[in-house]
Amino acid sequence: MDQADEVEISVIVFLLTIALRVAHFFALHALQVLPLAGLFLSRVRLSQATQVVALFLFAAAYTGGVWWLFASAMHGRPLL
């Protein structure tokens, strides 16, 4: 392996690391977003069962979004 290959691999690893940071950011902030969503839903006049279902659906959608960001990063697709 010559120096040009090492530089190319270094650039690819760097770009993949940057892309993974976006998914990592959203995944970690789920620890704050999901309880806030639960707090918001507790203030809305809905039955408790409806609140639980709504929070579950929000959590599933949020998780799907994080997985999409992760998959996009792993395939090398830019976010924007």
N, CA, C and O atoms as a GROMACS GRO file, in nm:
protein
  320
    1MET      N    1   0.087  -0.118   0.000
    1MET     CA    2   0.000   0.000   0.000
    1MET      C    3   0.090   0.123   0.000
    1MET      O    4   0.176   0.138   0.087
    2ASP      N    5   0.071   0.210  -0.097
    2ASP     CA    6   0.153   0.330  -0.104
    2ASP      C    7   0.086   0.445  -0.030
    2ASP      O    8  -0.025   0.431   0.022
    3GLN      N    9   0.152   0.557  -0.027
    3GLN     CA   10   0.105   0.672   0.050
    3GLN      C   11  -0.026   0.729  -0.006
    3GLN      O   12  -0.109   0.776   0.072
    4ALA      N   13  -0.047   0.724  -0.136
    4ALA     CA   14  -0.171   0.776  -0.196
    4ALA      C   15  -0.291   0.694  -0.149
    4ALA      O   16  -0.397   0.750  -0.122
    5ASP      N   17  -0.274   0.562  -0.138
    5ASP     CA   18  -0.383   0.478  -0.088
    5ASP      C   19  -0.414   0.508   0.057
    5ASP      O   20  -0.530   0.509   0.098
    6GLU      N   21  -0.310   0.533   0.135
    6GLU     CA   22  -0.330   0.565   0.277
    6GLU      C   23  -0.405   0.696   0.294
    6GLU      O   24  -0.491   0.708   0.381
    7VAL      N   25  -0.373   0.795   0.211
    7VAL     CA   26  -0.442   0.923   0.216
    7VAL      C   27  -0.588   0.905   0.176
    7VAL      O   28  -0.677   0.962   0.239
    8GLU      N   29  -0.613   0.828   0.072
    8GLU     CA   30  -0.751   0.804   0.027
    8GLU      C   31  -0.832   0.733   0.136
    8GLU      O   32  -0.947   0.770   0.161
    9ILE      N   33  -0.774   0.635   0.199
    9ILE     CA   34  -0.844   0.565   0.307
    9ILE      C   35  -0.869   0.658   0.424
    9ILE      O   36  -0.975   0.654   0.486
   10SER      N   37  -0.771   0.743   0.455
   10SER     CA   38  -0.788   0.839   0.565
   10SER      C   39  -0.903   0.935   0.537
   10SER      O   40  -0.980   0.967   0.628
   11VAL      N   41  -0.916   0.981   0.415
   11VAL     CA   42  -1.024   1.073   0.378
   11VAL      C   43  -1.158   1.003   0.389
   11VAL      O   44  -1.254   1.061   0.440
   12ILE      N   45  -1.167   0.881   0.342
   12ILE     CA   46  -1.292   0.805   0.350
   12ILE      C   47  -1.332   0.784   0.496
   12ILE      O   48  -1.449   0.802   0.531
   13VAL      N   49  -1.238   0.744   0.579
   13VAL     CA   50  -1.267   0.723   0.722
   13VAL      C   51  -1.311   0.854   0.786
   13VAL      O   52  -1.404   0.855   0.866
   14PHE      N   53  -1.245   0.965   0.753
   14PHE     CA   54  -1.282   1.095   0.810
   14PHE      C   55  -1.424   1.134   0.769
   14PHE      O   56  -1.502   1.178   0.852
   15LEU      N   57  -1.457   1.118   0.641
   15LEU     CA   58  -1.590   1.156   0.593
   15LEU      C   59  -1.698   1.066   0.654
   15LEU      O   60  -1.807   1.114   0.685
   16LEU      N   61  -1.670   0.939   0.670
   16LEU     CA   62  -1.765   0.848   0.733
   16LEU      C   63  -1.786   0.885   0.879
   16LEU      O   64  -1.898   0.879   0.930
   17THR      N   65  -1.678   0.924   0.947
   17THR     CA   66  -1.689   0.965   1.086
   17THR      C   67  -1.776   1.090   1.099
   17THR      O   68  -1.859   1.098   1.189
   18ILE      N   69  -1.758   1.187   1.010
   18ILE     CA   70  -1.840   1.308   1.012
   18ILE      C   71  -1.986   1.272   0.989
   18ILE      O   72  -2.074   1.323   1.058
   19ALA      N   73  -2.014   1.184   0.892
   19ALA     CA   74  -2.151   1.146   0.861
   19ALA      C   75  -2.216   1.073   0.977
   19ALA      O   76  -2.335   1.090   1.003
   20LEU      N   77  -2.139   0.992   1.047
   20LEU     CA   78  -2.194   0.918   1.161
   20LEU      C   79  -2.225   1.009   1.279
   20LEU      O   80  -2.307   0.974   1.364
   21ARG      N   81  -2.161   1.123   1.286
   21ARG     CA   82  -2.186   1.214   1.398
   21ARG      C   83  -2.329   1.265   1.399
   21ARG      O   84  -2.385   1.289   1.506
   22VAL      N   85  -2.390   1.282   1.283
   22VAL     CA   86  -2.528   1.330   1.276
   22VAL      C   87  -2.622   1.228   1.338
   22VAL      O   88  -2.706   1.263   1.421
   23ALA      N   89  -2.608   1.101   1.299
   23ALA     CA   90  -2.691   0.995   1.357
   23ALA      C   91  -2.664   0.982   1.506
   23ALA      O   92  -2.757   0.962   1.584
   24HIS      N   93  -2.540   0.993   1.546
   24HIS     CA   94  -2.503   0.984   1.687
   24HIS      C   95  -2.567   1.098   1.766
   24HIS      O   96  -2.617   1.077   1.877
   25PHE      N   97  -2.567   1.218   1.710
   25PHE     CA   98  -2.627   1.334   1.775
   25PHE      C   99  -2.775   1.310   1.802
   25PHE      O  100  -2.822   1.329   1.915
   26PHE      N  101  -2.848   1.268   1.699
   26PHE     CA  102  -2.992   1.246   1.716
   26PHE      C  103  -3.022   1.128   1.807
   26PHE      O  104  -3.119   1.132   1.883
   27ALA      N  105  -2.940   1.024   1.800
   27ALA     CA  106  -2.962   0.907   1.887
   27ALA      C  107  -2.943   0.945   2.033
   27ALA      O  108  -3.022   0.903   2.118
   28LEU      N  109  -2.840   1.021   2.064
   28LEU     CA  110  -2.818   1.061   2.204
   28LEU      C  111  -2.924   1.159   2.253
   28LEU      O  112  -2.963   1.154   2.370
   29HIS      N  113  -2.969   1.246   2.166
   29HIS     CA  114  -3.068   1.343   2.209
   29HIS      C  115  -3.208   1.283   2.222
   29HIS      O  116  -3.300   1.349   2.272
   30ALA      N  117  -3.225   1.159   2.179
   30ALA     CA  118  -3.352   1.090   2.204
   30ALA      C  119  -3.376   1.076   2.353
   30ALA      O  120  -3.491   1.071   2.398
   31LEU      N  121  -3.268   1.071   2.431
   31LEU     CA  122  -3.281   1.063   2.577
   31LEU      C  123  -3.346   1.188   2.635
   31LEU      O  124  -3.400   1.184   2.745
   32GLN      N  125  -3.342   1.297   2.563
   32GLN     CA  126  -3.406   1.421   2.606
   32GLN      C  127  -3.538   1.444   2.533
   32GLN      O  128  -3.634   1.494   2.593
   33VAL      N  129  -3.544   1.408   2.407
   33VAL     CA  130  -3.662   1.436   2.326
   33VAL      C  131  -3.780   1.350   2.368
   33VAL      O  132  -3.892   1.400   2.379
   34LEU      N  133  -3.757   1.222   2.392
   34LEU     CA  134  -3.868   1.132   2.425
   34LEU      C  135  -3.935   1.167   2.558
   34LEU      O  136  -4.058   1.168   2.564
   35PRO      N  137  -3.859   1.195   2.665
   35PRO     CA  138  -3.928   1.238   2.788
   35PRO      C  139  -4.002   1.371   2.771
   35PRO      O  140  -4.108   1.390   2.829
   36LEU      N  141  -3.946   1.463   2.692
   36LEU     CA  142  -4.016   1.589   2.666
   36LEU      C  143  -4.145   1.565   2.588
   36LEU      O  144  -4.246   1.632   2.613
   37ALA      N  145  -4.142   1.472   2.496
   37ALA     CA  146  -4.264   1.438   2.423
   37ALA      C  147  -4.368   1.378   2.518
   37ALA      O  148  -4.487   1.407   2.507
   38GLY      N  149  -4.322   1.294   2.611
   38GLY     CA  150  -4.412   1.238   2.710
   38GLY      C  151  -4.471   1.345   2.800
   38GLY      O  152  -4.589   1.340   2.834
   39LEU      N  153  -4.388   1.442   2.839
   39LEU     CA  154  -4.437   1.553   2.921
   39LEU      C  155  -4.541   1.634   2.844
   39LEU      O  156  -4.645   1.670   2.899
   40PHE      N  157  -4.513   1.663   2.720
   40PHE     CA  158  -4.608   1.736   2.638
   40PHE      C  159  -4.740   1.660   2.625
   40PHE      O  160  -4.848   1.719   2.639
   41LEU      N  161  -4.732   1.530   2.600
   41LEU     CA  162  -4.853   1.450   2.586
   41LEU      C  163  -4.931   1.441   2.717
   41LEU      O  164  -5.054   1.429   2.716
   42SER      N  165  -4.862   1.447   2.830
   42SER     CA  166  -4.933   1.442   2.958
   42SER      C  167  -5.013   1.569   2.983
   42SER      O  168  -5.108   1.568   3.061
   43ARG      N  169  -4.975   1.677   2.918
   43ARG     CA  170  -5.046   1.805   2.933
   43ARG      C  171  -5.166   1.817   2.838
   43ARG      O  172  -5.250   1.905   2.855
   44VAL      N  173  -5.172   1.731   2.738
   44VAL     CA  174  -5.280   1.735   2.640
   44VAL      C  175  -5.397   1.651   2.693
   44VAL      O  176  -5.377   1.547   2.757
   45ARG      N  177  -5.516   1.698   2.665
   45ARG     CA  178  -5.635   1.627   2.715
   45ARG      C  179  -5.667   1.507   2.626
   45ARG      O  180  -5.748   1.515   2.534
   46LEU      N  181  -5.601   1.399   2.655
   46LEU     CA  182  -5.625   1.272   2.586
   46LEU      C  183  -5.632   1.162   2.692
   46LEU      O  184  -5.583   1.179   2.804
   47SER      N  185  -5.691   1.052   2.656
   47SER     CA  186  -5.691   0.941   2.752
   47SER      C  187  -5.548   0.889   2.766
   47SER      O  188  -5.463   0.910   2.680
   48GLN      N  189  -5.525   0.821   2.878
   48GLN     CA  190  -5.390   0.772   2.903
   48GLN      C  191  -5.348   0.670   2.797
   48GLN      O  192  -5.231   0.668   2.756
   49ALA      N  193  -5.441   0.588   2.753
   49ALA     CA  194  -5.408   0.490   2.650
   49ALA      C  195  -5.368   0.559   2.519
   49ALA      O  196  -5.274   0.516   2.452
   50THR      N  197  -5.439   0.665   2.485
   50THR     CA  198  -5.405   0.741   2.364
   50THR      C  199  -5.269   0.807   2.376
   50THR      O  200  -5.192   0.811   2.280
   51GLN      N  201  -5.239   0.858   2.495
   51GLN     CA  202  -5.108   0.919   2.519
   51GLN      C  203  -4.996   0.817   2.502
   51GLN      O  204  -4.893   0.847   2.442
   52VAL      N  205  -5.017   0.698   2.555
   52VAL     CA  206  -4.914   0.593   2.544
   52VAL      C  207  -4.894   0.553   2.399
   52VAL      O  208  -4.780   0.537   2.354
   53VAL      N  209  -5.002   0.537   2.326
   53VAL     CA  210  -4.992   0.501   2.183
   53VAL      C  211  -4.923   0.613   2.105
   53VAL      O  212  -4.838   0.586   2.020
   54ALA      N  213  -4.959   0.737   2.134
   54ALA     CA  214  -4.897   0.850   2.064
   54ALA      C  215  -4.747   0.857   2.093
   54ALA      O  216  -4.667   0.882   2.002
   55LEU      N  217  -4.708   0.835   2.217
   55LEU     CA  218  -4.566   0.837   2.252
   55LEU      C  219  -4.493   0.721   2.186
   55LEU      O  220  -4.380   0.738   2.139
   56PHE      N  221  -4.556   0.605   2.182
   56PHE     CA  222  -4.496   0.490   2.114
   56PHE      C  223  -4.475   0.519   1.966
   56PHE      O  224  -4.369   0.488   1.911
   57LEU      N  225  -4.574   0.576   1.902
   57LEU     CA  226  -4.562   0.608   1.759
   57LEU      C  227  -4.454   0.713   1.734
   57LEU      O  228  -4.379   0.704   1.637
   58PHE      N  229  -4.448   0.813   1.822
   58PHE     CA  230  -4.344   0.915   1.809
   58PHE      C  231  -4.206   0.852   1.826
   58PHE      O  232  -4.114   0.881   1.750
   59ALA      N  233  -4.192   0.765   1.926
   59ALA     CA  234  -4.063   0.699   1.950
   59ALA      C  235  -4.025   0.611   1.832
   59ALA      O  236  -3.908   0.604   1.795
   60ALA      N  237  -4.123   0.542   1.775
   60ALA     CA  238  -4.094   0.456   1.659
   60ALA      C  239  -4.051   0.541   1.538
   60ALA      O  240  -3.957   0.505   1.467
   61ALA      N  241  -4.119   0.653   1.516
   61ALA     CA  242  -4.083   0.742   1.405
   61ALA      C  243  -3.944   0.802   1.427
   61ALA      O  244  -3.865   0.811   1.334
   62TYR      N  245  -3.915   0.842   1.549
   62TYR     CA  246  -3.784   0.900   1.582
   62TYR      C  247  -3.674   0.796   1.561
   62TYR      O  248  -3.569   0.826   1.505
   63THR      N  249  -3.701   0.674   1.606
   63THR     CA  250  -3.604   0.566   1.588
   63THR      C  251  -3.582   0.537   1.440
   63THR      O  252  -3.469   0.516   1.396
   64GLY      N  253  -3.690   0.536   1.365
   64GLY     CA  254  -3.677   0.515   1.221
   64GLY      C  255  -3.594   0.624   1.154
   64GLY      O  256  -3.515   0.596   1.064
   65GLY      N  257  -3.613   0.747   1.199
   65GLY     CA  258  -3.533   0.857   1.145
   65GLY      C  259  -3.385   0.842   1.177
   65GLY      O  260  -3.300   0.868   1.092
   66VAL      N  261  -3.355   0.799   1.299
   66VAL     CA  262  -3.214   0.778   1.337
   66VAL      C  263  -3.154   0.664   1.256
   66VAL      O  264  -3.040   0.673   1.210
   67TRP      N  265  -3.230   0.556   1.238
   67TRP     CA  266  -3.181   0.446   1.156
   67TRP      C  267  -3.159   0.488   1.012
   67TRP      O  268  -3.064   0.443   0.948
   68TRP      N  269  -3.246   0.574   0.959
   68TRP     CA  270  -3.228   0.624   0.823
   68TRP      C  271  -3.101   0.706   0.813
   68TRP      O  272  -3.025   0.693   0.717
   69LEU      N  273  -3.077   0.793   0.912
   69LEU     CA  274  -2.954   0.872   0.912
   69LEU      C  275  -2.830   0.783   0.919
   69LEU      O  276  -2.732   0.806   0.850
   70PHE      N  277  -2.838   0.680   1.003
   70PHE     CA  278  -2.726   0.587   1.017
   70PHE      C  279  -2.701   0.511   0.886
   70PHE      O  280  -2.587   0.499   0.841
   71ALA      N  281  -2.808   0.461   0.825
   71ALA     CA  282  -2.793   0.388   0.699
   71ALA      C  283  -2.740   0.478   0.589
   71ALA      O  284  -2.657   0.436   0.508
   72SER      N  285  -2.787   0.602   0.586
   72SER     CA  286  -2.736   0.697   0.486
   72SER      C  287  -2.588   0.721   0.505
   72SER      O  288  -2.512   0.727   0.408
   73ALA      N  289  -2.546   0.735   0.629
   73ALA     CA  290  -2.404   0.757   0.657
   73ALA      C  291  -2.322   0.635   0.617
   73ALA      O  292  -2.212   0.649   0.562
   74MET      N  293  -2.373   0.517   0.645
   74MET     CA  294  -2.298   0.396   0.612
   74MET      C  295  -2.288   0.374   0.461
   74MET      O  296  -2.194   0.310   0.413
   75HIS      N  297  -2.385   0.426   0.386
   75HIS     CA  298  -2.381   0.415   0.240
   75HIS      C  299  -2.308   0.534   0.176
   75HIS      O  300  -2.296   0.540   0.054
   76GLY      N  301  -2.261   0.626   0.256
   76GLY     CA  302  -2.184   0.738   0.204
   76GLY      C  303  -2.266   0.847   0.139
   76GLY      O  304  -2.213   0.928   0.064
   77ARG      N  305  -2.397   0.849   0.167
   77ARG     CA  306  -2.482   0.953   0.108
   77ARG      C  307  -2.478   1.078   0.195
   77ARG      O  308  -2.485   1.068   0.318
   78PRO      N  309  -2.468   1.194   0.135
   78PRO     CA  310  -2.468   1.319   0.214
   78PRO      C  311  -2.606   1.346   0.272
   78PRO      O  312  -2.708   1.301   0.218
   79LEU      N  313  -2.608   1.419   0.382
   79LEU     CA  314  -2.735   1.450   0.449
   79LEU      C  315  -2.818   1.545   0.365
   79LEU      O  316  -2.939   1.526   0.352
   80LEU      N  317  -2.757   1.647   0.309
   80LEU     CA  318  -2.831   1.746   0.231
   80LEU      C  319  -2.809   1.726   0.083
   80LEU      O  320  -2.864   1.801   0.002
   0.00000   0.00000   0.00000
